[in-house]
């Protein structure tokens, strides 16, 4: 082969490899972690903070607010390969387009969607911590700034937070579309901010210097064993809400939001905020945080219909007249085994919906909500549509089922808490259930209770909840 043809062949090979590398990285957390590991492998001596700075540089995350806490001095490292640089720019730069497409977010293995920007900023702040357990700028870089924008400048009323959305594919996600009118703080941003704060605090308090890819892999890709969430470690993404709730009390978050506003004003060259203005701002923030706390700290994570792959409702649903007075509890029998992953729980939801629609001739899956053993609640007919779960009582209450046959055993303690404590209080807080609601086992309502059924015996002990 002559020299000219050899150079042309080499150029084509390089182009194909580069194109393949970019195409092979979807907007799934597993692919993002793989791309991070590729950078680490190319420079094994690079520490996590240096890797994070290179990612931040590729994504252009360097405004004055970020620079105040994370200066780019001695950023080090060579330029990233063009294909990786383009990928990181797309997957890290957050924005919401006019057609409700949200960019800068990835799908995680537990079925939730996370904005990468606040996640990585929080981790970087943690690695740069000079005081054990304290990271400068951690609150502001992860949540406080975005919360301040949403609570101060969001639309009037209660719609200042969210929404969530759905991916074009769960195996190779590329496009994420919001399910409702976007606000200044989407659910993906909140998830990323919470994870950034949790992991940033964790690495600031640890003496073990993990690789960034290892830290992310342990947090997002942990595989549950047969004990489900009852046997799961503390630091995994499925425990995001409980870890965040333990980490940050609402009054502290309110103070951090106000501090964030003050810093933004100072960086913009504005005079110091007057005491009266600051008090008014604090009042607005505290009021707005009530909705935030309810949505993201009190309520459980709920996987929407589009995320588990629901078929459309057949016909026109009957709307419920709210608030309702009852919560009827079931277990599925079939599927008989608990589901431990988002993929398996979603498959079980689709299987139940097919059985209810095709075999029983119902309009949709019968339950209002379903509890998996993976740490999630799955939306069935939801808050507004009347279900087909408790004969003669469907208009009076929500039907909630646990995936699995619990005739001789009980669901995990975690999944029972999700339903008994979080889902029920979530419904009360949103005006879906009356505060004095009655929680009943399905068989006790329809008079088919079996004396040997361990599950419904347990539910009898729940009947005081809500009273």
Protein Blocks (a to p, Z undefined) as FASTA:
>chain_A
ZZklmmmmmmmmmmmmmmmmmmmpccbfklmmmmmmmmmmmmmmbcfklmmmmmmmmnop
acfklmmmmccehkgpidddfklmmmmmmmmmgcddfkopaehiacdfkopacdfklmmm
mmmmmmmpcbghiaehklmmmmmmmmmmmmmmmcehjllgccddddfbfklcfbdcdfbd
cdfbdfklmmmmmmmmmmmmmmmmpcbdcdfklmmmmmmmcccdfklmmlpcfbdfklmm
mmmmmmpcfklmmmmmmmmmmmmmmmnopacddfklmmmmmmmmmmmmmmmmmmmmmpcc
dddfklnopacdehjddddddddfbdcdddekiacbdcfbfklmmmmmmmmmmmmmmmno
pabdfbfbdcdfeopacdfkbjmlccdfbghilmmpccdddeddfklbccdfklmmmmmm
mmmmmmmmnopacfkbccddfklmnopacfklmklmmmmmmmmgoZZ
